[in-house]
Every structure is written in C-alpha cells, then in structure tokens.
Amino acid sequence: MGQTLSDLPLREELRGEVPYGAPQLDVPVRLNVNENPYPPPAEVVTDVVASVEQAVREVNRYPDREAEDLRADLAAYLGHGLTAAHVWAANGSNEVMTQILQAFGGPGRVALSFAPTYSMYPEYARNTCTTWRTGRRADDFTLDADHALEQIRTHQPSVVMLASPNNPTGTALPLHVIEAICEAAPGMVVVDEAYAEFRRSGTPSALSLLPRHPRLIVTRTMSKAFAFAGGRVGYLAADPAVVEALRIVRLPYHLSAITQAVARAALRHADVMLARVAELRARRDETVEWLRANGFVAADSDANFVLFGRFDDRHAVWQGLLDRGVLIRETGPDGWLRVSIGTAEEMAAFRSALLEVTSVLGADSVVAEGSTGGAEHREGVAAS
C-alpha cells in the first residue's frame, strides 16, 4: 500500500502546502504565464541547433562550472559598464532568487516585500527557512516610500524583494523609492526586473543604481521578452562580492553545457529575439485602453500583461473564458484577473470571450467601485 504525504517526516512548515504552478491546459489561446507568444525565428533556431550539436560532442565532460562566457555575454547585453564579474546566471530567475536567500536569508533572518507581488517570493523564503514579512502597496499598486521605510525599521530585513515591473500588477518603481530603500535597508535589496524590456519609454532600470549601492541586486530573465522560457535562464547583476557569495551556495555544475550553449546562441541574436517587444508593448497599451473603454478597471502596466477587474466572482469569469478556449490567470487581489499579451489574433479572441462571459453573467458581475491606475469605472459592460 502506498504512502501519502502525511505518512512522511516532512518539515512542519511544508505540511498542507501544494506545489506552485499555473494551470498547463491545452486550449487554443494561452494567456496565463506571461510568455512571449512568438517563437524564435528560423535563423536563431539554426544557430541554437548547431550550438547544441557542438556541446553534445563534449557532453561527457562537465560544463564550465562558472559559466564565464555566458556571464560575459549577459554583461555585454546589459551594458552599464558591467563585466562577467558583476553577473551571475542560473536555471531561471527562480534559482537565482533561491540562491540569494540561501546566501543572505535563512533561519533567524527576515525577507520583506510589499503585497500584492509575485506569489513565489514567500515560497523562496519558506524553502530557505527565512521568515517572510509583507508590507502593502497603495490602492493604485504603487509603493509609498514612507511606508516602505517604516516596514524596514520594524522588521530589519536581511533581504528586501522588490519587483519592478511588479507581478501581477505591472507597476514599475521610481528610482527614488528604490534608492530610499537601499539607503535604509540593513541587508540586501533585490530588484526583480523580469519584465524590464517591456517598460514604457522613460521608465528607468535599477541597473543605473548599482555603482552607488553595493548591496543592490538586479535580477533579470531570458524567459519573457527574450522568448526563451523553455531555455530556463535567469541572471543577476550586482557587485562582484555578491556574485562571490552566490558561488558559495550554488550547486556544482548547476548550469548544463546545453543550457549555456543555447543561451549564448540566443544572445548572439538579441536584436532578432527582441524584435517583437515594441509590438507587444503597443498591444498591451491598446488592451488597457480597450478594457477601460468597456467598463473594466485596468492597472497601468510596464510589463507584458495587464491586471484587470473588478469582479464579484472572478473565478466565474475565469472559468467562462476557459470554457471559450481562453486561458488567463486567476491571481492577485480578490476580484482581479491577469491577462498576458499575446498575438493580435489571441487578444481578439480574449476580448470577444470576455464581453460574452460578462454579458452572460450580467452587468452586476463587474464591480464599479474605486479606481486604479487612472482607470474609470463604469456601470456594467459596454457593447463592443
């Protein structure tokens, strides 16, 4: 007879927990995990395949443990005077974040963030036995510097985790707020820029703050704008001493030779891989405008997704969309849903399905209360 989880000597803080994961369903329109909807062009595929073939010829040997060449390529891509010594790479930004908390969090230490934010952050903390604390964001999902500093004084965090643009709200942080937090925080400050390439014009990156703040870490990923989610490559930029600290906790040979080879091939074609970003930015802004014009509330976004609502029963809306072949994400504050930006055809299907679902559920399904991101609330849902 097989065991159940309750029969195992599991850590107490893991009892009752379930694995993280957005639904992976085979539906015509998948707009739930913030992927770039466009696959790599043929020229990139050709280079990746050739790079894999070369790597496989030496796969009997361990890979470069330090991923020096990949880190140099990533530094060149980021600019800002960075070198390989300032950059670290791992299997997705998930592993990067876990390594940061392995090095700077742990028992007796606190990680602080501001909700609503990325749902994996508390799981990184739990998995590294780091105490998790959250402050709050304002009604428009911005972060008030005074509140942030108060939370830092109260909790004395070893690590502050700031997503900019924030997931699931799409909100970017002004540099003066990040600087104020860096100056007040007793430990490390992590700015998660997973969606940085999608920022609206004029929105700065925290990379520019690195020379002035040696305990600042800026994390990035190749999963989003780079259309490389299946490649599983995340990375960070920080003072070289921070990189040295992460080398202590990383597992030996944590990045396979195949991963390093395909990532470097993708970076050789950065201009091609990022060619559709401007198009996706424009479609995001059009989506925000359309949602607001049709009676919904939509948060301003610097990412490749839009948080929108508000609904008396968001699950009913989510399920109604799924029944019509459109998968989005049920996440964030109660009453809100998040839609990733897809192709023009996918977004047209989303718009049509959303109007149909809310029409079936009735005008009262859309809550007309308050305002977020400059959105106007209207009674009911307007005709398309």
N, C-alpha and C positions, 0 to 999 in steps of 0.2 A: 504494500500500500504506500502511495507517495506521500511526501510531506507537504505541509503548507508553510507559508512564511511564519505563521505563529509558532511552528514547531522548532524554528531555528533560533540560535542565540544571537539574534540581530541586535545591533545597537538600539537602545531605547528610543533615541530621537528619530529613528527610521521606521519605527512601528506605525502602521496606519498610513504611511506615505505611499504614493504611486509614482511610477516613472514619468518624467517630463515628456511631453511630446504633443505637437499639434496633430490633428487627425490627418492621416495619409489615405485619402479616398480617391478612387478612380472616377472622377467626374469631368465633364467637358471643360469647365472653367475653374481653375485652381488659383485663388487669390488670397491665400491664408498665411503664407510663410515668408512674404516679402522677398521673393526671388526676382531676379531679372528674368522677364519672360522670353528673352531672345537667346537662343543657343549660340555658342561661339561660331564665328564664320569659318568657312572651309579652310582658309589659309592657316588659321590658328589650330584647327584640328589636325592638319597635316604636320605642323611643327610639333604639336604635343605627341602625336603617334611616333614620330621619329625620335623624340627625346625619350619616350618610354622604351622604345626598342634599344636605344643605347644604354639606358640604365639597367635594363634586364640583362644585358650582356655581362654586367658585373654584379648581378644581384646575389651572387654567392658571397660577396663581401659586405660588411656592414656599411651603412651610409655615413656621410660626413656628420659626425656627432654634433658639431656646432653649426651646421648649415651655413657656413661662412659666405658662400657665393650667393645663396638665396637672400641672406640678410643684406648683402651689399646691393643686390638688385632692388630690394624693397626700400633701402635707404635712398637710392637714386630716384626711385619713383616718388617718394615723399618730398624730397628736396629739403629745404630749410637748413642746409649745411650738415645734414645727418650723415653718419657713416655706419658701416656694419656694426661697429661697437655700440651704437645707440639703439640698435634694432634687435628684437627677439621674435622668433616665429614658432608656431606650434600648430597642432591639429585643430584648427578652428579657434575663434576667439574664446570659445568655452574653455579650452585647455589653457589658453593664456590667462584667463581670469582665475581659474583654479590654481595655477602656479603662483599668481600674485598673492592669493590668500594663503597658500601653503608657506610662502616666504614671509609675509608680513601680517597675516592673521593668526588663527589658531586658538587654543584654549586660553581663556583669560583675556582675550582681545576682542575688540568690537569693530564690526563693519557697519557703516552708516550710509543710507541712501534716502531718497525722497520719493514717496509714492504719489501717484501711480508711476511705476517704472518697470523695467524688464523683469519678468517673473522668475528668471533663472538666478538672479542675484542672491536671494535668500537660500537657494539650494546650494550655490557655491559655498556660502557661509556654513550652512549645515554640514556639508560634506567635509569641510576642513575644521570642524569643531569651533567655528568663530561665532561669537554672539552677534545676532542680527538686530539692528535697530533702524527704524524709519522715521523721518520727518514727513512733512506734507508739501505738496505743491499747491499753488493757488487754484482758484476755480477755472482760470484760463490755462492751467498747466504750466505756468511759468514758476520759477523758483525765486522766492524773496531772499535776498542776501542776509537780512537781519535774522530771519527765521533759521536759515542755514547755520549762521554763526552761533545762535543760541543752542541749536542741537549739538554742535561741535563742543561747545563749552560743557554741556550736560553729559554727553556720552564719551568724550575724549577718545574718539575712534582711532584705531590703528590704520584703518583704510576707509576713505570716503569714495563711494562709487557714484559717478555722475554720467548719465547717458546723454549725449548731445550730438545729433538729434536724439530725443528720448523715445524709447519704445515702451508703450504703444501710442504715445500722443503725437510724436513727430516734432516736438518742441526743441529748438536749439537754445543753448545757454549763451548769454552775452559774456564776453571775455572778462568784464569787470567782476561778474559774480564768481567766475572760476578763480580769478586772482584773489579775491577776498577770502575764498575758501582755502586756497593754497597757503595764504599768509596766516590763517587761523588754525589750520589742522595740525595736530601734533604728529601725525604719521604721514602715510602716503595718500595722494589724491589721484584717482583713476578717472579719466575722461574717456568714455566709451564712444568712439566715433565710427561705429559700424556703418552708419548711413551717411558719412561725411560727403561723399561725392555727389549726393543728391541735394545738398544745401542750396537754398536760393541765393542768387547773386548778392554779394556783400556780406554774407554770413561767414565770419572768420573761423579758423580752426585753432584749437588749443595747441597745435604744434608750435605756433609762434611764441608760446609762453615758456617752452622748455628751457631756453638758456637762463631764464630768471628764476626758475623754480625746480631745483634739483630733485625734489620728491614728487614731482608730477609725472604721471604715466599716461600716454595717449595710446589707446588701443584701436586697431582697425581690423578689417576682414576683407578677404577676396570673395566672400560668398554673395555679396549684394550687388553693388554696381558693376563689379568685375565679372558677373555672370559665371561664377566659379564655385557655386555652393557645393557641388559634388566633389570638388578638389580638397575641401576641408583644410583651408589655410587661414589662420589668423595671425596677427602680429602686433607688436607694440613699438613705440619709440619712447625713449627715456634716457636719463643719464647712464653712462656706461656702468656705473656702480650698481644700478638697479638690474641691469642685464646680468651682471656677475652674480647677484643674489638669486636670480631665477635659474641660473646654471646649476646652483646647488640642489634645487628641489626637482628639476626636470628628470624624467626617467632617461636612462641611457638610450641613445639612438631613437629618440621619440618621434623624429620625422623621417619617414622612409625615403629611400632613394627615389622611388617612384613619385612620391609627393613633391619632393624638392625639384625633380626634373620637370614635372608638368607645371608647377607654379612658375618656374623660371621661363618656361616656354610662353606661358600666358603673359608674363610681364614684358617679354620681348615685343608683344603685340598690344601693349596697354592702350594705345590710341584706338585700335580697332575694337578691343574689348569694351571700351567705354563710349563707343560711338553713339549708342542709343540713350545715353544718360540724359542729354538735353531734351530728347523727345519724351522720356518718362517724366522728367520734371514738369514739362508743359502739360502733359496729360494729368499729372497729379493736381496741378493748379486748376485745370478745367474741371476735374472731379469735385474739388472743393466748391467751386462756383456753382456747379450743377446741383450738388446736394443742398446748398443753401437756397438756391432758387426754387427748389422743390419741397421746401418746408422742413428740411432736416437741419440739425446743427452739425457743423464740421469744424474740427480744430485746425488752425493753421499748421502746416506741415513743412518741414525741411527734409523729409525722408521720402521713401518710395511707397508710402502708404498713407491712408487717411483714417483717423478715428472719427466716427460719426454716430449720431443718435438723434434724440434720446428716445428710448422705447420703454413702455410699461413692461413688456415681456420680450427682452432681446432674444431669448432662446427661440421663441416662436418665429421671429423674423429670420434668425439664422437658419432654422430648420426649413422655413418656407423657401429661402434661397437655395438651400441644398436640394430640396425636392425638385427645384427647377434647374438643377445641374450647375449651380454656382456655389463654390465653397469659399467662405471668408472666415475670419477669426472672431470667436466669442471671447474677448479678453478686455482688460482694462476695467474702469469703474463700471458699476452696475448701470445698465441702461444704454451702454455704448457698444459698438462693434467696430472692427478694424478691417479695412479692405486694402489689399496690396494693389499696386498699379500694374496692370497687365497690358496686353496689346490693345489696339483700338477696338478690335472685334470682341475681346473679352470684356472690356469696360462697357461696351454697348449692351452685351448680354447681362452684365451686372445691373446696369441702370434699368433695363426693361424688367428684369426679375424683381428688383426692389420695389418699383412702382406697383407691380402686380401683387406682390406679397402684402404691402401695406394697404393696398386697396381692399384686398380680401379680409385682412384683419380689422380694417376700419380706421377712420381718421383719428380716433382716440388712441390708437396704438403709438402714435408719435407724440411724445410729451413736449409741450410748448412752455417750458419753464427756463428761466435764466438765460445766460448767453455765454458762449465760449469762443475765443479766437476771433471775435468780431462778427460772429455769425448771428443772423437774425432768426428768431423763432417765429414760425407761422402756425396758425391752427391748421391741423390736417396736412394733407399732402397734395400739392398742386398737380394738375394734369400735365403730362409730358408734352 
